[in-house]
Amino acid sequence: MHSVDCVMPEFQDPHAAITVAFVPNRMRLELVDADAVLTGVALGYGDWVWTFVLVEERSATRLISRNRYRSRRSARRVGMLAWSPGRC
């Protein structure tokens, strides 16, 4: 995964109800706690939720990423199989 080369000012003040674009998808932020939690719901796919949580452990910080996805369409369910090994 490529890390960023610079800090983008337009993304430094996230708050609930703003929309973030991940081409071609867009997510509306639903829960924002700048110190610990960021949760978005995909627009057009109300059945996809993605949450990031920061947890302090000893002298380090752990990033936890969780997805919840449900679809009635077979093609989308098959596409999610690649994500399955990461679920524990």
Biopython code that builds the backbone (N, CA, C, O; Angstrom):
import numpy as np
from Bio.PDB.StructureBuilder import StructureBuilder

atoms = [
    (1, "MET", "N", (0.846, -1.172, 0.000)),
    (1, "MET", "CA", (0.000, 0.000, 0.000)),
    (1, "MET", "C", (0.890, 1.233, 0.000)),
    (1, "MET", "O", (1.863, 1.304, 0.751)),
    (2, "HIS", "N", (0.562, 2.183, -0.826)),
    (2, "HIS", "CA", (1.329, 3.421, -0.921)),
    (2, "HIS", "C", (0.894, 4.393, 0.174)),
    (2, "HIS", "O", (-0.299, 4.596, 0.399)),
    (3, "SER", "N", (1.845, 4.974, 0.832)),
    (3, "SER", "CA", (1.553, 5.987, 1.836)),
    (3, "SER", "C", (1.485, 7.354, 1.152)),
    (3, "SER", "O", (1.910, 7.497, 0.006)),
    (4, "VAL", "N", (0.965, 8.329, 1.835)),
    (4, "VAL", "CA", (0.824, 9.656, 1.239)),
    (4, "VAL", "C", (2.156, 10.381, 1.176)),
    (4, "VAL", "O", (3.075, 10.097, 1.943)),
    (5, "ASP", "N", (2.241, 11.316, 0.250)),
    (5, "ASP", "CA", (3.433, 12.143, 0.093)),
    (5, "ASP", "C", (3.274, 13.517, 0.733)),
    (5, "ASP", "O", (4.252, 14.229, 0.963)),
    (6, "CYS", "N", (2.008, 13.881, 1.020)),
    (6, "CYS", "CA", (1.744, 15.192, 1.615)),
    (6, "CYS", "C", (0.437, 15.137, 2.387)),
    (6, "CYS", "O", (-0.366, 14.221, 2.209)),
    (7, "VAL", "N", (0.232, 16.125, 3.245)),
    (7, "VAL", "CA", (-1.018, 16.242, 3.997)),
    (7, "VAL", "C", (-1.955, 17.122, 3.182)),
    (7, "VAL", "O", (-1.580, 18.213, 2.753)),
    (8, "MET", "N", (-3.178, 16.641, 2.972)),
    (8, "MET", "CA", (-4.154, 17.391, 2.171)),
    (8, "MET", "C", (-5.089, 18.138, 3.118)),
    (8, "MET", "O", (-5.893, 17.513, 3.810)),
    (9, "PRO", "N", (-4.993, 19.464, 3.157)),
    (9, "PRO", "CA", (-5.768, 20.267, 4.113)),
    (9, "PRO", "C", (-7.275, 20.023, 4.054)),
    (9, "PRO", "O", (-7.943, 20.080, 5.086)),
    (10, "GLU", "N", (-7.816, 19.756, 2.885)),
    (10, "GLU", "CA", (-9.265, 19.598, 2.757)),
    (10, "GLU", "C", (-9.795, 18.351, 3.466)),
    (10, "GLU", "O", (-11.007, 18.202, 3.623)),
    (11, "PHE", "N", (-8.908, 17.456, 3.893)),
    (11, "PHE", "CA", (-9.338, 16.248, 4.596)),
    (11, "PHE", "C", (-8.960, 16.253, 6.073)),
    (11, "PHE", "O", (-9.027, 15.209, 6.722)),
    (12, "GLN", "N", (-8.571, 17.380, 6.612)),
    (12, "GLN", "CA", (-8.081, 17.429, 7.985)),
    (12, "GLN", "C", (-9.148, 17.777, 9.020)),
    (12, "GLN", "O", (-8.844, 17.822, 10.212)),
    (13, "ASP", "N", (-10.383, 18.024, 8.601)),
    (13, "ASP", "CA", (-11.455, 18.332, 9.537)),
    (13, "ASP", "C", (-12.695, 17.503, 9.209)),
    (13, "ASP", "O", (-13.725, 18.062, 8.831)),
    (14, "PRO", "N", (-12.613, 16.174, 9.348)),
    (14, "PRO", "CA", (-13.783, 15.353, 9.016)),
    (14, "PRO", "C", (-14.885, 15.543, 10.052)),
    (14, "PRO", "O", (-14.613, 15.721, 11.240)),
    (15, "HIS", "N", (-16.119, 15.504, 9.590)),
    (15, "HIS", "CA", (-17.260, 15.574, 10.487)),
    (15, "HIS", "C", (-18.422, 14.824, 9.855)),
    (15, "HIS", "O", (-18.453, 14.606, 8.644)),
    (16, "ALA", "N", (-19.370, 14.435, 10.687)),
    (16, "ALA", "CA", (-20.515, 13.670, 10.208)),
    (16, "ALA", "C", (-21.261, 14.441, 9.131)),
    (16, "ALA", "O", (-21.340, 15.669, 9.166)),
    (17, "ALA", "N", (-21.803, 13.707, 8.182)),
    (17, "ALA", "CA", (-22.626, 14.206, 7.081)),
    (17, "ALA", "C", (-21.833, 14.664, 5.870)),
    (17, "ALA", "O", (-22.447, 14.958, 4.844)),
    (18, "ILE", "N", (-20.502, 14.745, 5.921)),
    (18, "ILE", "CA", (-19.768, 15.096, 4.705)),
    (18, "ILE", "C", (-19.592, 13.841, 3.856)),
    (18, "ILE", "O", (-19.660, 12.720, 4.358)),
    (19, "THR", "N", (-19.367, 14.048, 2.572)),
    (19, "THR", "CA", (-19.192, 12.948, 1.628)),
    (19, "THR", "C", (-17.742, 12.890, 1.193)),
    (19, "THR", "O", (-17.130, 13.907, 0.866)),
    (20, "VAL", "N", (-17.203, 11.673, 1.197)),
    (20, "VAL", "CA", (-15.824, 11.435, 0.770)),
    (20, "VAL", "C", (-15.886, 10.543, -0.455)),
    (20, "VAL", "O", (-16.574, 9.522, -0.450)),
    (21, "ALA", "N", (-15.168, 10.925, -1.512)),
    (21, "ALA", "CA", (-15.204, 10.154, -2.759)),
    (21, "ALA", "C", (-14.032, 9.196, -2.846)),
    (21, "ALA", "O", (-12.875, 9.593, -2.710)),
    (22, "PHE", "N", (-14.345, 7.937, -3.073)),
    (22, "PHE", "CA", (-13.361, 6.906, -3.401)),
    (22, "PHE", "C", (-13.768, 6.442, -4.782)),
    (22, "PHE", "O", (-14.682, 5.628, -4.917)),
    (23, "VAL", "N", (-13.122, 6.933, -5.783)),
    (23, "VAL", "CA", (-13.563, 6.673, -7.160)),
    (23, "VAL", "C", (-13.709, 5.182, -7.363)),
    (23, "VAL", "O", (-12.761, 4.455, -7.067)),
    (24, "PRO", "N", (-14.828, 4.675, -7.848)),
    (24, "PRO", "CA", (-16.049, 5.389, -8.230)),
    (24, "PRO", "C", (-17.067, 5.497, -7.102)),
    (24, "PRO", "O", (-18.174, 5.986, -7.325)),
    (25, "ASN", "N", (-16.725, 5.056, -5.906)),
    (25, "ASN", "CA", (-17.676, 5.059, -4.786)),
    (25, "ASN", "C", (-17.593, 6.339, -3.969)),
    (25, "ASN", "O", (-16.575, 7.030, -3.961)),
    (26, "ARG", "N", (-18.707, 6.639, -3.274)),
    (26, "ARG", "CA", (-18.738, 7.768, -2.355)),
    (26, "ARG", "C", (-19.290, 7.272, -1.025)),
    (26, "ARG", "O", (-20.196, 6.440, -0.982)),
    (27, "MET", "N", (-18.721, 7.804, 0.068)),
    (27, "MET", "CA", (-19.203, 7.435, 1.394)),
    (27, "MET", "C", (-19.571, 8.685, 2.176)),
    (27, "MET", "O", (-18.881, 9.702, 2.114)),
    (28, "ARG", "N", (-20.666, 8.589, 2.910)),
    (28, "ARG", "CA", (-21.083, 9.675, 3.796)),
    (28, "ARG", "C", (-20.597, 9.312, 5.203)),
    (28, "ARG", "O", (-20.878, 8.221, 5.700)),
    (29, "LEU", "N", (-19.879, 10.218, 5.829)),
    (29, "LEU", "CA", (-19.398, 9.963, 7.182)),
    (29, "LEU", "C", (-20.573, 10.039, 8.152)),
    (29, "LEU", "O", (-21.336, 11.006, 8.145)),
    (30, "GLU", "N", (-20.708, 9.022, 8.976)),
    (30, "GLU", "CA", (-21.819, 8.936, 9.920)),
    (30, "GLU", "C", (-21.377, 9.145, 11.361)),
    (30, "GLU", "O", (-22.098, 9.751, 12.153)),
    (31, "LEU", "N", (-20.189, 8.644, 11.703)),
    (31, "LEU", "CA", (-19.687, 8.757, 13.069)),
    (31, "LEU", "C", (-18.243, 9.205, 13.000)),
    (31, "LEU", "O", (-17.404, 8.536, 12.396)),
    (32, "VAL", "N", (-17.953, 10.339, 13.622)),
    (32, "VAL", "CA", (-16.597, 10.871, 13.609)),
    (32, "VAL", "C", (-16.210, 11.296, 15.019)),
    (32, "VAL", "O", (-16.838, 12.167, 15.621)),
    (33, "ASP", "N", (-15.172, 10.668, 15.523)),
    (33, "ASP", "CA", (-14.520, 11.079, 16.764)),
    (33, "ASP", "C", (-13.061, 11.230, 16.360)),
    (33, "ASP", "O", (-12.346, 10.237, 16.228)),
    (34, "ALA", "N", (-12.620, 12.454, 16.166)),
    (34, "ALA", "CA", (-11.301, 12.718, 15.575)),
    (34, "ALA", "C", (-10.162, 11.967, 16.257)),
    (34, "ALA", "O", (-9.141, 11.695, 15.626)),
    (35, "ASP", "N", (-10.320, 11.633, 17.518)),
    (35, "ASP", "CA", (-9.255, 10.941, 18.236)),
    (35, "ASP", "C", (-9.343, 9.426, 18.142)),
    (35, "ASP", "O", (-8.393, 8.734, 18.508)),
    (36, "ALA", "N", (-10.486, 8.884, 17.649)),
    (36, "ALA", "CA", (-10.608, 7.432, 17.742)),
    (36, "ALA", "C", (-11.411, 6.718, 16.663)),
    (36, "ALA", "O", (-11.077, 5.583, 16.324)),
    (37, "VAL", "N", (-12.466, 7.335, 16.101)),
    (37, "VAL", "CA", (-13.385, 6.585, 15.244)),
    (37, "VAL", "C", (-13.771, 7.370, 13.992)),
    (37, "VAL", "O", (-13.981, 8.582, 14.034)),
    (38, "LEU", "N", (-13.858, 6.636, 12.870)),
    (38, "LEU", "CA", (-14.354, 7.203, 11.618)),
    (38, "LEU", "C", (-15.189, 6.112, 10.950)),
    (38, "LEU", "O", (-14.675, 5.040, 10.629)),
    (39, "THR", "N", (-16.487, 6.390, 10.741)),
    (39, "THR", "CA", (-17.385, 5.419, 10.125)),
    (39, "THR", "C", (-18.088, 6.062, 8.946)),
    (39, "THR", "O", (-18.629, 7.163, 9.054)),
    (40, "GLY", "N", (-18.075, 5.361, 7.813)),
    (40, "GLY", "CA", (-18.752, 5.839, 6.613)),
    (40, "GLY", "C", (-19.721, 4.811, 6.075)),
    (40, "GLY", "O", (-19.519, 3.606, 6.230)),
    (41, "VAL", "N", (-20.795, 5.305, 5.428)),
    (41, "VAL", "CA", (-21.789, 4.456, 4.782)),
    (41, "VAL", "C", (-21.744, 4.782, 3.300)),
    (41, "VAL", "O", (-21.820, 5.947, 2.910)),
    (42, "ALA", "N", (-21.620, 3.741, 2.471)),
    (42, "ALA", "CA", (-21.532, 3.952, 1.029)),
    (42, "ALA", "C", (-22.852, 4.478, 0.475)),
    (42, "ALA", "O", (-23.918, 3.943, 0.779)),
    (43, "LEU", "N", (-22.774, 5.518, -0.330)),
    (43, "LEU", "CA", (-23.956, 6.078, -0.989)),
    (43, "LEU", "C", (-24.264, 5.217, -2.203)),
    (43, "LEU", "O", (-23.372, 4.885, -2.985)),
    (44, "GLY", "N", (-25.508, 4.865, -2.351)),
    (44, "GLY", "CA", (-25.889, 3.986, -3.444)),
    (44, "GLY", "C", (-25.775, 2.524, -3.048)),
    (44, "GLY", "O", (-26.372, 1.658, -3.688)),
    (45, "TYR", "N", (-25.019, 2.243, -2.009)),
    (45, "TYR", "CA", (-24.891, 0.889, -1.469)),
    (45, "TYR", "C", (-25.109, 0.992, 0.030)),
    (45, "TYR", "O", (-24.158, 0.820, 0.792)),
    (46, "GLY", "N", (-26.308, 1.262, 0.473)),
    (46, "GLY", "CA", (-26.580, 1.451, 1.885)),
    (46, "GLY", "C", (-26.275, 0.235, 2.731)),
    (46, "GLY", "O", (-26.399, 0.262, 3.955)),
    (47, "ASP", "N", (-25.870, -0.839, 2.056)),
    (47, "ASP", "CA", (-25.564, -2.061, 2.776)),
    (47, "ASP", "C", (-24.066, -2.239, 3.001)),
    (47, "ASP", "O", (-23.624, -3.336, 3.346)),
    (48, "TRP", "N", (-23.272, -1.175, 2.812)),
    (48, "TRP", "CA", (-21.833, -1.239, 3.046)),
    (48, "TRP", "C", (-21.434, -0.172, 4.054)),
    (48, "TRP", "O", (-21.653, 1.017, 3.826)),
    (49, "VAL", "N", (-20.853, -0.594, 5.162)),
    (49, "VAL", "CA", (-20.382, 0.305, 6.218)),
    (49, "VAL", "C", (-18.918, -0.008, 6.462)),
    (49, "VAL", "O", (-18.533, -1.175, 6.533)),
    (50, "TRP", "N", (-18.092, 1.036, 6.593)),
    (50, "TRP", "CA", (-16.661, 0.856, 6.815)),
    (50, "TRP", "C", (-16.258, 1.704, 8.014)),
    (50, "TRP", "O", (-16.496, 2.912, 8.035)),
    (51, "THR", "N", (-15.645, 1.066, 9.018)),
    (51, "THR", "CA", (-15.262, 1.755, 10.249)),
    (51, "THR", "C", (-13.768, 1.604, 10.514)),
    (51, "THR", "O", (-13.198, 0.526, 10.345)),
    (52, "PHE", "N", (-13.145, 2.706, 10.933)),
    (52, "PHE", "CA", (-11.749, 2.716, 11.358)),
    (52, "PHE", "C", (-11.727, 3.137, 12.820)),
    (52, "PHE", "O", (-12.368, 4.120, 13.195)),
    (53, "VAL", "N", (-10.991, 2.396, 13.648)),
    (53, "VAL", "CA", (-10.891, 2.702, 15.070)),
    (53, "VAL", "C", (-9.419, 2.725, 15.472)),
    (53, "VAL", "O", (-8.660, 1.824, 15.115)),
    (54, "LEU", "N", (-9.022, 3.748, 16.209)),
    (54, "LEU", "CA", (-7.675, 3.824, 16.773)),
    (54, "LEU", "C", (-7.739, 3.407, 18.235)),
    (54, "LEU", "O", (-8.536, 3.938, 19.008)),
    (55, "VAL", "N", (-6.888, 2.448, 18.608)),
    (55, "VAL", "CA", (-6.857, 1.943, 19.978)),
    (55, "VAL", "C", (-5.437, 2.064, 20.507)),
    (55, "VAL", "O", (-4.493, 1.566, 19.893)),
    (56, "GLU", "N", (-5.290, 2.727, 21.648)),
    (56, "GLU", "CA", (-3.967, 2.830, 22.263)),
    (56, "GLU", "C", (-3.672, 1.545, 23.018)),
    (56, "GLU", "O", (-4.457, 1.106, 23.858)),
    (57, "GLU", "N", (-2.520, 0.947, 22.704)),
    (57, "GLU", "CA", (-2.073, -0.270, 23.377)),
    (57, "GLU", "C", (-0.626, -0.086, 23.797)),
    (57, "GLU", "O", (0.263, 0.060, 22.958)),
    (58, "ARG", "N", (-0.402, -0.093, 25.085)),
    (58, "ARG", "CA", (0.938, 0.132, 25.645)),
    (58, "ARG", "C", (1.473, 1.461, 25.127)),
    (58, "ARG", "O", (0.875, 2.504, 25.392)),
    (59, "SER", "N", (2.574, 1.451, 24.404)),
    (59, "SER", "CA", (3.145, 2.709, 23.913)),
    (59, "SER", "C", (2.940, 2.860, 22.405)),
    (59, "SER", "O", (3.701, 3.564, 21.741)),
    (60, "ALA", "N", (1.915, 2.199, 21.868)),
    (60, "ALA", "CA", (1.658, 2.247, 20.428)),
    (60, "ALA", "C", (0.173, 2.481, 20.165)),
    (60, "ALA", "O", (-0.650, 2.423, 21.078)),
    (61, "THR", "N", (-0.146, 2.741, 18.921)),
    (61, "THR", "CA", (-1.540, 2.901, 18.515)),
    (61, "THR", "C", (-1.849, 1.873, 17.445)),
    (61, "THR", "O", (-1.100, 1.719, 16.480)),
    (62, "ARG", "N", (-2.961, 1.171, 17.624)),
    (62, "ARG", "CA", (-3.383, 0.133, 16.681)),
    (62, "ARG", "C", (-4.545, 0.661, 15.848)),
    (62, "ARG", "O", (-5.479, 1.255, 16.387)),
    (63, "LEU", "N", (-4.489, 0.445, 14.526)),
    (63, "LEU", "CA", (-5.577, 0.809, 13.624)),
    (63, "LEU", "C", (-6.386, -0.443, 13.321)),
    (63, "LEU", "O", (-5.850, -1.434, 12.825)),
    (64, "ILE", "N", (-7.675, -0.393, 13.621)),
    (64, "ILE", "CA", (-8.579, -1.500, 13.316)),
    (64, "ILE", "C", (-9.536, -1.034, 12.232)),
    (64, "ILE", "O", (-10.163, 0.018, 12.356)),
    (65, "SER", "N", (-9.645, -1.818, 11.176)),
    (65, "SER", "CA", (-10.542, -1.513, 10.065)),
    (65, "SER", "C", (-11.572, -2.633, 9.969)),
    (65, "SER", "O", (-11.210, -3.809, 9.922)),
    (66, "ARG", "N", (-12.848, -2.273, 9.940)),
    (66, "ARG", "CA", (-13.914, -3.262, 9.832)),
    (66, "ARG", "C", (-14.894, -2.843, 8.743)),
    (66, "ARG", "O", (-15.236, -1.668, 8.611)),
    (67, "ASN", "N", (-15.338, -3.828, 7.967)),
    (67, "ASN", "CA", (-16.337, -3.629, 6.927)),
    (67, "ASN", "C", (-17.548, -4.495, 7.231)),
    (67, "ASN", "O", (-17.422, -5.601, 7.756)),
    (68, "ARG", "N", (-18.704, -3.987, 6.899)),
    (68, "ARG", "CA", (-19.915, -4.802, 6.921)),
    (68, "ARG", "C", (-20.583, -4.577, 5.582)),
    (68, "ARG", "O", (-20.881, -3.448, 5.192)),
    (69, "TYR", "N", (-20.813, -5.680, 4.885)),
    (69, "TYR", "CA", (-21.347, -5.590, 3.531)),
    (69, "TYR", "C", (-22.394, -6.668, 3.342)),
    (69, "TYR", "O", (-22.202, -7.816, 3.740)),
    (70, "ARG", "N", (-23.499, -6.287, 2.731)),
    (70, "ARG", "CA", (-24.558, -7.254, 2.425)),
    (70, "ARG", "C", (-25.149, -6.868, 1.083)),
    (70, "ARG", "O", (-25.379, -5.691, 0.808)),
    (71, "SER", "N", (-25.389, -7.858, 0.259)),
    (71, "SER", "CA", (-25.974, -7.580, -1.051)),
    (71, "SER", "C", (-26.872, -8.727, -1.467)),
    (71, "SER", "O", (-26.602, -9.891, -1.173)),
    (72, "ARG", "N", (-27.939, -8.375, -2.153)),
    (72, "ARG", "CA", (-28.834, -9.394, -2.704)),
    (72, "ARG", "C", (-28.390, -9.812, -4.100)),
    (72, "ARG", "O", (-28.860, -10.825, -4.620)),
    (73, "ARG", "N", (-27.494, -9.047, -4.713)),
    (73, "ARG", "CA", (-27.055, -9.331, -6.082)),
    (73, "ARG", "C", (-25.867, -10.292, -6.068)),
    (73, "ARG", "O", (-24.872, -10.051, -5.384)),
    (74, "SER", "N", (-25.980, -11.366, -6.819)),
    (74, "SER", "CA", (-24.948, -12.414, -6.843)),
    (74, "SER", "C", (-23.576, -11.889, -7.249)),
    (74, "SER", "O", (-22.571, -12.265, -6.646)),
    (75, "ALA", "N", (-23.520, -11.034, -8.254)),
    (75, "ALA", "CA", (-22.229, -10.534, -8.739)),
    (75, "ALA", "C", (-21.482, -9.781, -7.637)),
    (75, "ALA", "O", (-20.266, -9.924, -7.502)),
    (76, "ARG", "N", (-22.193, -8.997, -6.864)),
    (76, "ARG", "CA", (-21.544, -8.254, -5.773)),
    (76, "ARG", "C", (-21.099, -9.194, -4.657)),
    (76, "ARG", "O", (-20.036, -8.996, -4.067)),
    (77, "ARG", "N", (-21.905, -10.216, -4.363)),
    (77, "ARG", "CA", (-21.515, -11.175, -3.319)),
    (77, "ARG", "C", (-20.256, -11.926, -3.723)),
    (77, "ARG", "O", (-19.378, -12.152, -2.890)),
    (78, "VAL", "N", (-20.154, -12.314, -4.987)),
    (78, "VAL", "CA", (-18.960, -13.010, -5.476)),
    (78, "VAL", "C", (-17.748, -12.085, -5.376)),
    (78, "VAL", "O", (-16.664, -12.536, -5.007)),
    (79, "GLY", "N", (-17.908, -10.817, -5.695)),
    (79, "GLY", "CA", (-16.817, -9.857, -5.619)),
    (79, "GLY", "C", (-16.276, -9.680, -4.206)),
    (79, "GLY", "O", (-15.115, -9.309, -4.035)),
    (80, "MET", "N", (-17.092, -9.938, -3.196)),
    (80, "MET", "CA", (-16.664, -9.785, -1.813)),
    (80, "MET", "C", (-15.899, -11.003, -1.296)),
    (80, "MET", "O", (-15.341, -10.944, -0.201)),
    (81, "LEU", "N", (-15.855, -12.101, -2.047)),
    (81, "LEU", "CA", (-15.128, -13.287, -1.611)),
    (81, "LEU", "C", (-13.655, -13.001, -1.351)),
    (81, "LEU", "O", (-13.048, -13.600, -0.463)),
    (82, "ALA", "N", (-13.084, -12.089, -2.122)),
    (82, "ALA", "CA", (-11.670, -11.746, -1.943)),
    (82, "ALA", "C", (-11.426, -11.113, -0.574)),
    (82, "ALA", "O", (-10.306, -11.168, -0.066)),
    (83, "TRP", "N", (-12.441, -10.520, 0.026)),
    (83, "TRP", "CA", (-12.297, -9.884, 1.342)),
    (83, "TRP", "C", (-12.426, -10.902, 2.469)),
    (83, "TRP", "O", (-11.970, -10.643, 3.583)),
    (84, "SER", "N", (-13.034, -12.046, 2.206)),
    (84, "SER", "CA", (-13.341, -13.033, 3.248)),
    (84, "SER", "C", (-12.147, -13.489, 4.074)),
    (84, "SER", "O", (-12.295, -13.631, 5.288)),
    (85, "PRO", "N", (-10.952, -13.732, 3.486)),
    (85, "PRO", "CA", (-9.828, -14.200, 4.316)),
    (85, "PRO", "C", (-9.434, -13.209, 5.415)),
    (85, "PRO", "O", (-8.850, -13.609, 6.422)),
    (86, "GLY", "N", (-9.740, -11.946, 5.236)),
    (86, "GLY", "CA", (-9.380, -10.951, 6.234)),
    (86, "GLY", "C", (-10.336, -10.893, 7.409)),
    (86, "GLY", "O", (-10.055, -10.239, 8.413)),
    (87, "ARG", "N", (-11.452, -11.566, 7.286)),
    (87, "ARG", "CA", (-12.435, -11.546, 8.374)),
    (87, "ARG", "C", (-12.092, -12.604, 9.399)),
    (87, "ARG", "O", (-11.849, -13.759, 9.050)),
    (88, "CYS", "N", (-12.072, -12.220, 10.649)),
    (88, "CYS", "CA", (-11.783, -13.159, 11.742)),
    (88, "CYS", "C", (-12.824, -13.022, 12.828)),
    (88, "CYS", "O", (-12.760, -13.725, 13.837)),
]
sb = StructureBuilder()
sb.init_structure("model")
sb.init_model(0)
sb.init_chain("A")
sb.init_seg("    ")
for serial, (resi, resn, name, xyz) in enumerate(atoms, 1):
    if name == "N":
        sb.init_residue(resn, " ", resi, " ")
    sb.init_atom(name, np.array(xyz, "f"), 0.0, 1.0, " ", f" {name:<3s}", serial, name[0])
structure = sb.get_structure()
